[in-house]
Amino acid sequence: MNVTMLLYPRLTQLDLTGPFEVMARFSELKLHLVWKTLDPVRDANGLAIVPTHTFSTCPPADIVFVPGGPGQIALMDDPETLDFLRDQARTARYVTSVCTGSLVLAAAGLLKGRRATCHWTSLDQLALFGVTPVAERVVIDGDVITGAGVTSGIDFALSLSAQLFGQERARMTQLGMEYDPQPPFTGGSPRTASETDLTQAMEAIRPFIEKRRKASQAAAEKLQ
């Protein structure tokens, strides 16, 4: 099965590399890191990742995957990328994302009428595209599977693996990775964070979230 994993400048690498680590453990999956050129792509913090295919050489997808990150804003107004995702989705058994990658799928018109999730700071923006936002770590709606923010990529990929290969193999993969989260602090989600921490977090990124919201609104208007 071919897995098209979109690369793009200023993505959040863990959105990509967490799912990659899980899926690479299944020999049935052929993972393709895809961007417009084969030049190294730098994530939001400067880490360079090398594509394996360009849009023109990528084989038809069985699974389409889009990670999130600050660069997602530019993708929502990038016809070449959105057309590529639409084309890949035509053959795909599953259309998937982690974090704000779901906003890119939504901008491509691939999530309308579906349930989906993304990072909690932008979850409400999905509604602009006719998508039902769901505040869960992983949301499965038929052939659409989405993960919430950053670290949920591992949960997403294990859930997808269970859909593809059964719970036993997914469980064994989880064990092999020693994926047994015990974070040093509570408050890693809006459900468990204090009001003070939530307020501080939102104030720190409010200008960026407003920029993302404007991009979502503009992309949603183009779909109408």
Secondary structure, DSSP 8 states (H G I E B T S, - for coil): -EEEEE--TT--HHHHHHHHHHHTT-TT-EEEEEESSSS-EE-TTS-EE--SEETTT----SEEEE--STTHHHHTT-HHHHHHHHHHHTT-SEEEEETTHHHHHHHTT-STT-EE---TTTGGGGGGGT-EE--SSEEEETTEEEE-STTHHHHHHHHHHHHHH-HHHHHHHHHHTT-----SSS-SSTTTS-HHHHHHHHHHHHHHHHHHHHHHHHHHHHH-
